[in-house]
Amino acid sequence: MRRALRCPCAGETFPKCGEKGAGRLEGELVPIEKLTGHRPPTCPWHALYDLEVSAVLDAHDFFERGQVGEWWGDDPPLWLVRAVRAYDHFLAVCREDARRINTPKPGGLPAPKLKAGSVVQHASSG
């Protein structure tokens, strides 16, 4: 995904992130959009270099452990509070989806363990 989106976080240098290759990733971007309601405009990992995203991830760690006051203080910025709440919501949605996918169906086989980047071929009915 990183290479197809021409993202520098893959260790390569490209003129612009996300401009070419996104069409080849339609199958990967659609589930992200379906779960979160948003389609990443660039490589999702590229956002991790943003200082505000880093602040949200750090704050969320304290939020999950019930130690908000220790990190946020008495008067946290409103944008940070809203961002942590949004991140927590979408993280819960994605965790539930992963749980649903990985939970074996009654009488069925468990989902196979796949390496990152594996492609699953579906048998066509017909």
NUMARDREN-821855 format. One record per atom (N, C-alpha, C): residue number from 1; x negated, y negated, z negated. Coordinates in steps of 0.2 Angstrom, whole numbers, plus 2048, in hexadecimal, padded with zeros to 3 digits. Example, Ala and Ser with C-alpha at 12.3 -4.5 7.8 and 13.67 -1.06 7.14 Angstrom:
<site n="1" u="7BE" v="81C" w="7D9"/>
<site n="1" u="7C2" v="816" w="7D9"/>
<site n="1" u="7BE" v="810" w="7D9"/>
<site n="2" u="7C0" v="80B" w="7DD"/>
<site n="2" u="7BC" v="805" w="7DC"/>
<site n="2" u="7C0" v="800" w="7D9"/>
! end
This chain:
<site n="1" u="7FC" v="806" w="800"/>
<site n="1" u="800" v="800" w="800"/>
<site n="1" u="7FC" v="7FA" w="800"/>
<site n="2" u="7F6" v="7FA" w="7FC"/>
<site n="2" u="7F2" v="7F4" w="7FB"/>
<site n="2" u="7EF" v="7F2" w="802"/>
<site n="3" u="7EC" v="7F7" w="805"/>
<site n="3" u="7E9" v="7F6" w="80C"/>
<site n="3" u="7EE" v="7F4" w="811"/>
<site n="4" u="7F4" v="7F7" w="811"/>
<site n="4" u="7F9" v="7F5" w="816"/>
<site n="4" u="7FB" v="7EE" w="815"/>
<site n="5" u="7FB" v="7EC" w="80F"/>
<site n="5" u="7FD" v="7E5" w="80E"/>
<site n="5" u="7F7" v="7E0" w="80E"/>
<site n="6" u="7F2" v="7E3" w="810"/>
<site n="6" u="7EC" v="7DF" w="811"/>
<site n="6" u="7EA" v="7DB" w="80B"/>
<site n="7" u="7EA" v="7DE" w="805"/>
<site n="7" u="7E9" v="7DB" w="7FF"/>
<site n="7" u="7E2" v="7DC" w="7FD"/>
<site n="8" u="7DF" v="7D6" w="7FA"/>
<site n="8" u="7D8" v="7D6" w="7F8"/>
<site n="8" u="7D7" v="7DA" w="7F2"/>
<site n="9" u="7DC" v="7DC" w="7EE"/>
<site n="9" u="7DB" v="7E0" w="7E8"/>
<site n="9" u="7D9" v="7E7" w="7EA"/>
<site n="10" u="7D9" v="7E9" w="7F0"/>
<site n="10" u="7D7" v="7F0" w="7F2"/>
<site n="10" u="7CF" v="7F0" w="7F3"/>
<site n="11" u="7CC" v="7EA" w="7F2"/>
<site n="11" u="7C5" v="7E9" w="7F3"/>
<site n="11" u="7C3" v="7E7" w="7FA"/>
<site n="12" u="7C7" v="7E6" w="7FE"/>
<site n="12" u="7C6" v="7E3" w="805"/>
<site n="12" u="7C8" v="7DC" w="806"/>
<site n="13" u="7C5" v="7D9" w="80A"/>
<site n="13" u="7C7" v="7D2" w="80C"/>
<site n="13" u="7CB" v="7D1" w="812"/>
<site n="14" u="7D1" v="7CE" w="811"/>
<site n="14" u="7D5" v="7CD" w="817"/>
<site n="14" u="7D7" v="7C5" w="817"/>
<site n="15" u="7D9" v="7C3" w="81D"/>
<site n="15" u="7DB" v="7BC" w="81E"/>
<site n="15" u="7E1" v="7BA" w="819"/>
<site n="16" u="7E6" v="7BE" w="819"/>
<site n="16" u="7EC" v="7BC" w="815"/>
<site n="16" u="7EF" v="7C2" w="813"/>
<site n="17" u="7F1" v="7C2" w="80C"/>
<site n="17" u="7F4" v="7C8" w="809"/>
<site n="17" u="7FB" v="7C9" w="80B"/>
<site n="18" u="7FD" v="7CF" w="80D"/>
<site n="18" u="804" v="7D0" w="80E"/>
<site n="18" u="807" v="7CF" w="815"/>
<site n="19" u="803" v="7CB" w="81A"/>
<site n="19" u="806" v="7C9" w="820"/>
<site n="19" u="807" v="7CF" w="825"/>
<site n="20" u="802" v="7D4" w="825"/>
<site n="20" u="803" v="7D9" w="82A"/>
<site n="20" u="803" v="7E0" w="826"/>
<site n="21" u="807" v="7E4" w="829"/>
<site n="21" u="807" v="7EB" w="826"/>
<site n="21" u="80D" v="7EC" w="821"/>
<site n="22" u="811" v="7E7" w="820"/>
<site n="22" u="816" v="7E8" w="81B"/>
<site n="22" u="81C" v="7ED" w="81E"/>
<site n="23" u="81C" v="7EC" w="825"/>
<site n="23" u="821" v="7F0" w="829"/>
<site n="23" u="820" v="7F8" w="828"/>
<site n="24" u="81A" v="7FA" w="827"/>
<site n="24" u="818" v="801" w="826"/>
<site n="24" u="81A" v="803" w="81F"/>
<site n="25" u="81B" v="7FE" w="81B"/>
<site n="25" u="81C" v="800" w="814"/>
<site n="25" u="823" v="800" w="812"/>
<site n="26" u="828" v="7FF" w="817"/>
<site n="26" u="82F" v="7FF" w="816"/>
<site n="26" u="831" v="804" w="811"/>
<site n="27" u="82F" v="80A" w="812"/>
<site n="27" u="831" v="80F" w="80D"/>
<site n="27" u="82F" v="80F" w="806"/>
<site n="28" u="82A" v="80B" w="805"/>
<site n="28" u="828" v="80A" w="7FE"/>
<site n="28" u="82A" v="803" w="7FB"/>
<site n="29" u="82C" v="7FE" w="7FF"/>
<site n="29" u="82E" v="7F8" w="7FD"/>
<site n="29" u="836" v="7F8" w="7FB"/>
<site n="30" u="839" v="7FC" w="7FF"/>
<site n="30" u="841" v="7FD" w="7FE"/>
<site n="30" u="842" v="800" w="7F7"/>
<site n="31" u="83F" v="805" w="7F4"/>
<site n="31" u="841" v="807" w="7ED"/>
<site n="31" u="83F" v="802" w="7E8"/>
<site n="32" u="83A" v="7FE" w="7E9"/>
<site n="32" u="838" v="7F9" w="7E5"/>
<site n="32" u="83D" v="7F3" w="7E4"/>
<site n="33" u="840" v="7F1" w="7EA"/>
<site n="33" u="845" v="7ED" w="7EB"/>
<site n="33" u="84C" v="7EF" w="7E8"/>
<site n="34" u="84D" v="7F6" w="7E9"/>
<site n="34" u="853" v="7F9" w="7E7"/>
<site n="34" u="853" v="7F9" w="7DF"/>
<site n="35" u="84D" v="7FA" w="7DC"/>
<site n="35" u="84D" v="7FB" w="7D4"/>
<site n="35" u="84D" v="7F4" w="7D1"/>
<site n="36" u="849" v="7EF" w="7D4"/>
<site n="36" u="848" v="7E9" w="7D1"/>
<site n="36" u="84D" v="7E3" w="7D4"/>
<site n="37" u="84F" v="7E4" w="7DA"/>
<site n="37" u="853" v="7DF" w="7DD"/>
<site n="37" u="84E" v="7DA" w="7E1"/>
<site n="38" u="848" v="7DB" w="7E1"/>
<site n="38" u="843" v="7D7" w="7E4"/>
<site n="38" u="83E" v="7DB" w="7E8"/>
<site n="39" u="83C" v="7D8" w="7EE"/>
<site n="39" u="837" v="7DB" w="7F2"/>
<site n="39" u="831" v="7D7" w="7F1"/>
<site n="40" u="82B" v="7DB" w="7EF"/>
<site n="40" u="825" v="7D7" w="7EE"/>
<site n="40" u="823" v="7D4" w="7F5"/>
<site n="41" u="821" v="7CD" w="7F4"/>
<site n="41" u="81F" v="7CA" w="7FA"/>
<site n="41" u="818" v="7CB" w="7FC"/>
<site n="42" u="814" v="7CE" w="7F8"/>
<site n="42" u="80D" v="7D0" w="7F9"/>
<site n="42" u="80C" v="7D7" w="7F5"/>
<site n="43" u="806" v="7D9" w="7F5"/>
<site n="43" u="804" v="7DF" w="7F1"/>
<site n="43" u="806" v="7DE" w="7EA"/>
<site n="44" u="80A" v="7E3" w="7E7"/>
<site n="44" u="80C" v="7E2" w="7E0"/>
<site n="44" u="806" v="7E2" w="7DB"/>
<site n="45" u="801" v="7E5" w="7DD"/>
<site n="45" u="7FB" v="7E5" w="7D8"/>
<site n="45" u="7F7" v="7DE" w="7D9"/>
<site n="46" u="7F8" v="7DB" w="7DE"/>
<site n="46" u="7F5" v="7D4" w="7DE"/>
<site n="46" u="7F8" v="7CF" w="7D9"/>
<site n="47" u="7FE" v="7D0" w="7D7"/>
<site n="47" u="801" v="7CC" w="7D2"/>
<site n="47" u="7FD" v="7CD" w="7CB"/>
<site n="48" u="7FA" v="7D2" w="7CA"/>
<site n="48" u="7F6" v="7D3" w="7C4"/>
<site n="48" u="7F0" v="7CE" w="7C3"/>
<site n="49" u="7EE" v="7CB" w="7C8"/>
<site n="49" u="7E9" v="7C6" w="7C8"/>
<site n="49" u="7EB" v="7BF" w="7C6"/>
<site n="50" u="7F2" v="7BE" w="7C6"/>
<site n="50" u="7F5" v="7B8" w="7C4"/>
<site n="50" u="7F5" v="7B7" w="7BC"/>
<site n="51" u="7F3" v="7B1" w="7BA"/>
<site n="51" u="7F2" v="7B0" w="7B3"/>
<site n="51" u="7F9" v="7B0" w="7AF"/>
<site n="52" u="7FE" v="7AE" w="7B2"/>
<site n="52" u="804" v="7AE" w="7AF"/>
<site n="52" u="807" v="7B5" w="7AE"/>
<site n="53" u="806" v="7B9" w="7B3"/>
<site n="53" u="808" v="7C0" w="7B3"/>
<site n="53" u="804" v="7C4" w="7AD"/>
<site n="54" u="7FD" v="7C2" w="7AD"/>
<site n="54" u="7F9" v="7C5" w="7A7"/>
<site n="54" u="7FC" v="7C3" w="7A1"/>
<site n="55" u="7FE" v="7BD" w="7A0"/>
<site n="55" u="801" v="7BA" w="79A"/>
<site n="55" u="807" v="7BE" w="798"/>
<site n="56" u="80B" v="7BF" w="79D"/>
<site n="56" u="812" v="7C3" w="79C"/>
<site n="56" u="810" v="7CA" w="79A"/>
<site n="57" u="80B" v="7CE" w="79D"/>
<site n="57" u="80A" v="7D4" w="79B"/>
<site n="57" u="807" v="7D5" w="794"/>
<site n="58" u="803" v="7D0" w="792"/>
<site n="58" u="800" v="7D0" w="78B"/>
<site n="58" u="806" v="7CF" w="786"/>
<site n="59" u="80A" v="7CA" w="788"/>
<site n="59" u="80F" v="7C8" w="783"/>
<site n="59" u="814" v="7CE" w="783"/>
<site n="60" u="815" v="7D2" w="788"/>
<site n="60" u="81A" v="7D7" w="788"/>
<site n="60" u="817" v="7DD" w="783"/>
<site n="61" u="811" v="7DE" w="783"/>
<site n="61" u="80E" v="7E3" w="77F"/>
<site n="61" u="810" v="7E2" w="778"/>
<site n="62" u="80F" v="7DB" w="776"/>
<site n="62" u="811" v="7DA" w="76F"/>
<site n="62" u="819" v="7DA" w="76E"/>
<site n="63" u="81C" v="7D8" w="773"/>
<site n="63" u="824" v="7D9" w="773"/>
<site n="63" u="826" v="7E0" w="772"/>
<site n="64" u="823" v="7E5" w="775"/>
<site n="64" u="825" v="7EC" w="774"/>
<site n="64" u="823" v="7EE" w="76D"/>
<site n="65" u="81E" v="7EB" w="76A"/>
<site n="65" u="81C" v="7EE" w="763"/>
<site n="65" u="81F" v="7EA" w="75E"/>
<site n="66" u="824" v="7E5" w="760"/>
<site n="66" u="827" v="7E1" w="75B"/>
<site n="66" u="823" v="7DC" w="757"/>
<site n="67" u="81E" v="7DA" w="75B"/>
<site n="67" u="819" v="7D5" w="758"/>
<site n="67" u="819" v="7CE" w="75C"/>
<site n="68" u="81F" v="7CC" w="75E"/>
<site n="68" u="81F" v="7C6" w="762"/>
<site n="68" u="81C" v="7C0" w="75F"/>
<site n="69" u="81E" v="7BF" w="758"/>
<site n="69" u="81B" v="7B9" w="755"/>
<site n="69" u="814" v="7B9" w="755"/>
<site n="70" u="810" v="7BE" w="754"/>
<site n="70" u="809" v="7BE" w="754"/>
<site n="70" u="806" v="7BC" w="75A"/>
<site n="71" u="809" v="7BD" w="760"/>
<site n="71" u="806" v="7BB" w="766"/>
<site n="71" u="809" v="7B5" w="768"/>
<site n="72" u="810" v="7B4" w="768"/>
<site n="72" u="813" v="7AE" w="76B"/>
<site n="72" u="813" v="7A8" w="766"/>
<site n="73" u="813" v="7A9" w="760"/>
<site n="73" u="813" v="7A4" w="75B"/>
<site n="73" u="81B" v="7A2" w="75A"/>
<site n="74" u="81C" v="79C" w="757"/>
<site n="74" u="822" v="79A" w="755"/>
<site n="74" u="826" v="797" w="75B"/>
<site n="75" u="823" v="794" w="760"/>
<site n="75" u="826" v="791" w="766"/>
<site n="75" u="823" v="792" w="76C"/>
<site n="76" u="824" v="798" w="76F"/>
<site n="76" u="822" v="79B" w="775"/>
<site n="76" u="825" v="797" w="77B"/>
<site n="77" u="821" v="796" w="780"/>
<site n="77" u="824" v="793" w="786"/>
<site n="77" u="82A" v="797" w="789"/>
<site n="78" u="82F" v="793" w="78B"/>
<site n="78" u="835" v="796" w="78D"/>
<site n="78" u="834" v="79B" w="793"/>
<site n="79" u="82F" v="799" w="798"/>
<site n="79" u="82E" v="79D" w="79E"/>
<site n="79" u="82B" v="7A4" w="79C"/>
<site n="80" u="827" v="7A4" w="796"/>
<site n="80" u="824" v="7AA" w="794"/>
<site n="80" u="829" v="7AF" w="791"/>
<site n="81" u="82E" v="7AC" w="78D"/>
<site n="81" u="833" v="7B0" w="78A"/>
<site n="81" u="838" v="7B3" w="790"/>
<site n="82" u="839" v="7AF" w="795"/>
<site n="82" u="83E" v="7B1" w="79A"/>
<site n="82" u="83A" v="7B6" w="79E"/>
<site n="83" u="834" v="7B5" w="79F"/>
<site n="83" u="830" v="7BA" w="7A4"/>
<site n="83" u="82F" v="7C1" w="7A0"/>
<site n="84" u="82E" v="7C1" w="799"/>
<site n="84" u="82D" v="7C7" w="796"/>
<site n="84" u="834" v="7CB" w="795"/>
<site n="85" u="839" v="7C7" w="795"/>
<site n="85" u="840" v="7CA" w="795"/>
<site n="85" u="841" v="7CD" w="79C"/>
<site n="86" u="83F" v="7CA" w="7A1"/>
<site n="86" u="840" v="7CD" w="7A8"/>
<site n="86" u="83C" v="7D3" w="7A9"/>
<site n="87" u="836" v="7D2" w="7A7"/>
<site n="87" u="831" v="7D8" w="7A8"/>
<site n="87" u="833" v="7DE" w="7A4"/>
<site n="88" u="836" v="7DD" w="79E"/>
<site n="88" u="838" v="7E2" w="799"/>
<site n="88" u="83E" v="7E6" w="79D"/>
<site n="89" u="843" v="7E2" w="79F"/>
<site n="89" u="848" v="7E4" w="7A3"/>
<site n="89" u="846" v="7E9" w="7A9"/>
<site n="90" u="842" v="7E6" w="7AD"/>
<site n="90" u="840" v="7EA" w="7B3"/>
<site n="90" u="83C" v="7F0" w="7B2"/>
<site n="91" u="838" v="7EF" w="7AC"/>
<site n="91" u="834" v="7F5" w="7AA"/>
<site n="91" u="838" v="7FB" w="7A8"/>
<site n="92" u="83E" v="7F9" w="7A4"/>
<site n="92" u="843" v="7FE" w="7A2"/>
<site n="92" u="846" v="801" w="7A8"/>
<site n="93" u="848" v="7FD" w="7AD"/>
<site n="93" u="84B" v="800" w="7B3"/>
<site n="93" u="847" v="805" w="7B6"/>
<site n="94" u="840" v="803" w="7B7"/>
<site n="94" u="83C" v="807" w="7BB"/>
<site n="94" u="83A" v="80E" w="7B6"/>
<site n="95" u="83A" v="80D" w="7B0"/>
<site n="95" u="838" v="813" w="7AC"/>
<site n="95" u="83E" v="818" w="7AC"/>
<site n="96" u="844" v="815" w="7AC"/>
<site n="96" u="84A" v="819" w="7AC"/>
<site n="96" u="84A" v="81D" w="7B3"/>
<site n="97" u="849" v="819" w="7B8"/>
<site n="97" u="848" v="81C" w="7BF"/>
<site n="97" u="843" v="822" w="7BF"/>
<site n="98" u="83D" v="821" w="7BC"/>
<site n="98" u="838" v="826" w="7BC"/>
<site n="98" u="83A" v="82C" w="7B8"/>
<site n="99" u="83E" v="82B" w="7B3"/>
<site n="99" u="840" v="830" w="7AE"/>
<site n="99" u="846" v="834" w="7B2"/>
<site n="100" u="84A" v="831" w="7B6"/>
<site n="100" u="84F" v="834" w="7BA"/>
<site n="100" u="84C" v="838" w="7BF"/>
<site n="101" u="847" v="836" w="7C3"/>
<site n="101" u="844" v="839" w="7C8"/>
<site n="101" u="840" v="840" w="7C5"/>
<site n="102" u="83D" v="83F" w="7BF"/>
<site n="102" u="839" v="844" w="7BD"/>
<site n="102" u="83C" v="849" w="7B8"/>
<site n="103" u="843" v="848" w="7B7"/>
<site n="103" u="847" v="84D" w="7B3"/>
<site n="103" u="849" v="852" w="7B8"/>
<site n="104" u="848" v="858" w="7B6"/>
<site n="104" u="84A" v="85E" w="7BA"/>
<site n="104" u="852" v="85E" w="7BA"/>
<site n="105" u="855" v="860" w="7C0"/>
<site n="105" u="85C" v="861" w="7C0"/>
<site n="105" u="85E" v="867" w="7BD"/>
<site n="106" u="864" v="868" w="7BA"/>
<site n="106" u="866" v="86E" w="7B7"/>
<site n="106" u="865" v="874" w="7BC"/>
<site n="107" u="861" v="879" w="7BA"/>
<site n="107" u="860" v="87F" w="7BF"/>
<site n="107" u="85B" v="87D" w="7C4"/>
<site n="108" u="858" v="878" w="7C5"/>
<site n="108" u="854" v="876" w="7CA"/>
<site n="108" u="84D" v="876" w="7C8"/>
<site n="109" u="848" v="875" w="7CC"/>
<site n="109" u="841" v="875" w="7CB"/>
<site n="109" u="83F" v="86E" w="7C9"/>
<site n="110" u="83A" v="86D" w="7C5"/>
<site n="110" u="837" v="867" w="7C3"/>
<site n="110" u="834" v="863" w="7C9"/>
<site n="111" u="834" v="85D" w="7C9"/>
<site n="111" u="831" v="859" w="7CE"/>
<site n="111" u="82A" v="85B" w="7CF"/>
<site n="112" u="827" v="85C" w="7D5"/>
<site n="112" u="820" v="85D" w="7D5"/>
<site n="112" u="81B" v="857" w="7D3"/>
<site n="113" u="815" v="859" w="7D0"/>
<site n="113" u="811" v="854" w="7CF"/>
<site n="113" u="80D" v="852" w="7D5"/>
<site n="114" u="80D" v="84C" w="7D7"/>
<site n="114" u="809" v="84A" w="7DD"/>
<site n="114" u="804" v="845" w="7DC"/>
<site n="115" u="7FF" v="845" w="7E0"/>
<site n="115" u="7F9" v="841" w="7DF"/>
<site n="115" u="7FC" v="83A" w="7E2"/>
<site n="116" u="7F9" v="835" w="7DF"/>
<site n="116" u="7FA" v="82E" w="7E2"/>
<site n="116" u="7F9" v="82D" w="7E9"/>
<site n="117" u="7FE" v="82B" w="7ED"/>
<site n="117" u="7FD" v="82A" w="7F4"/>
<site n="117" u="800" v="830" w="7F8"/>
<site n="118" u="802" v="835" w="7F5"/>
<site n="118" u="805" v="83B" w="7F8"/>
<site n="118" u="80B" v="839" w="7FC"/>
<site n="119" u="80C" v="83C" w="802"/>
<site n="119" u="812" v="83B" w="806"/>
<site n="119" u="816" v="842" w="805"/>
<site n="120" u="81C" v="841" w="804"/>
<site n="120" u="821" v="847" w="803"/>
<site n="120" u="825" v="847" w="80A"/>
<site n="121" u="825" v="84D" w="80D"/>
<site n="121" u="828" v="84E" w="813"/>
<site n="121" u="82F" v="852" w="811"/>
<site n="122" u="835" v="84F" w="813"/>
<site n="122" u="83B" v="852" w="812"/>
<site n="122" u="83D" v="856" w="818"/>
<site n="123" u="840" v="85C" w="816"/>
<site n="123" u="842" v="860" w="81C"/>
<site n="123" u="849" v="85D" w="81F"/>
<site n="124" u="849" v="85D" w="825"/>
<site n="124" u="84F" v="85A" w="828"/>
<site n="124" u="854" v="860" w="829"/>
<site n="125" u="85A" v="85D" w="827"/>
<site n="125" u="860" v="862" w="828"/>
<site n="125" u="862" v="862" w="82F"/>
<site n="126" u="864" v="868" w="832"/>
<site n="126" u="866" v="868" w="838"/>
<site n="126" u="865" v="86E" w="83C"/>
! end
